[in-house]
Amino acid sequence: MKEVSKKPLITIIIPVYKVEDYLDKCVESVVNQTYKNLEIILVDDGSPDNCPKMCDDWAKKDKRIKVIHKENGGLSDARNKGIDIAKGEFITFIDSDDYVENNYVEFLYNLVRENNAEISMGKQYVRYTNKTLNTGTNKLYVLNSHDTLEKTLYGEDFDVSAWAKLYKKDLFKDIRYPKGRLFEDSATTYKLIDKANKIVLKSVPIYNYMMRNDSITNETFNEKKFDLIKSTEEMYDYIEEKYKDLENGCKRRLMYAYLSTLTQLIKCKKINKKYKNRIMNYIKENRKEILKDKRIPKRDRLALYVTYLGINGFSTCWKIYEKRRK
């Protein structure tokens, strides 16, 4: 027990909403962590199913668990409520339909401690129904905020997901997730990175990301899907103003947001013409410049070339790609 007390308290924040089929596996993976000095905050975001009771039951089993019951306000609001009451020196987030490896916290904490960093990062297994994708490359990076942002803009091992990361709590002093917005981590993670003096990433999978057909990001296309573009435009303005040399990376990231939004649109049986024109006009006006950047990922480059076939040609090629991926 004396060993545990020497290690800092780490807060794990888990927003909970309509995940009764997944919640037990998620929480079980957390309470069984090799790192024991934990504060586990389950934020019941007004879930209409059995999740509120499940959260309370878990709190009875493990004294490290605290439960917040609140009206539904979305993922950002739930995370923010957890941040507001967190007592840990560090904070990490886990989505309640995912689960983590049993050394998840210890892995991230050791990276922070050994490298005197304020943010540590790992990678994830992407788990489909019939296969698992390992996103790790086994590389180790110890970088400043500028270089981390640069790699994030180009999608080079770094990403903007809130999870699979450990943050010094002080970084959240004046930063919160934007309430009511989808892709909220795209609007937030870059700000946390910019506040940190040192960031460390060990490209090893420690997080299990579950691909669900009924998740928020897989819902039918609507105006909210443009939140990714909105958040990326804000990221562009923020980074380009502070780091002029990262402008090309900002342009690549914004084009990625448009291409990603386009892949959501083409899943619809009936494509809204207004949405289609808004996305395709931007791609047509900017793809030539983006293609000049030798650093853009191969998948981006291929996707941009395919857009020359029009939205129907892009849709056909994307469906073939998705079928092969699954």
Secondary structure as UniProt FT lines:
FT   HELIX           2..6
FT   STRAND          10..16
FT   TURN            20..22
FT   HELIX           23..31
FT   STRAND          38..45
FT   HELIX           51..61
FT   TURN            63..64
FT   STRAND          65..70
FT   HELIX           75..85
FT   STRAND          90..93
FT   TURN            96..97
FT   STRAND          99..100
FT   TURN            102..103
FT   HELIX           104..115
FT   STRAND          119..127
FT   STRAND          132..134
FT   STRAND          140..143
FT   HELIX           145..153
FT   TURN            154..155
FT   STRAND          165..168
FT   HELIX           169..172
FT   TURN            173..174
FT   TURN            179..180
FT   HELIX           184..187
FT   HELIX           189..195
FT   STRAND          199..210
FT   TURN            213..214
FT   HELIX           216..218
FT   HELIX           223..226
FT   HELIX           227..242
FT   HELIX           244..246
FT   HELIX           247..265
FT   TURN            266..267
FT   HELIX           273..291
FT   TURN            294..295
FT   HELIX           298..306
FT   HELIX           307..309
FT   HELIX           310..325
//
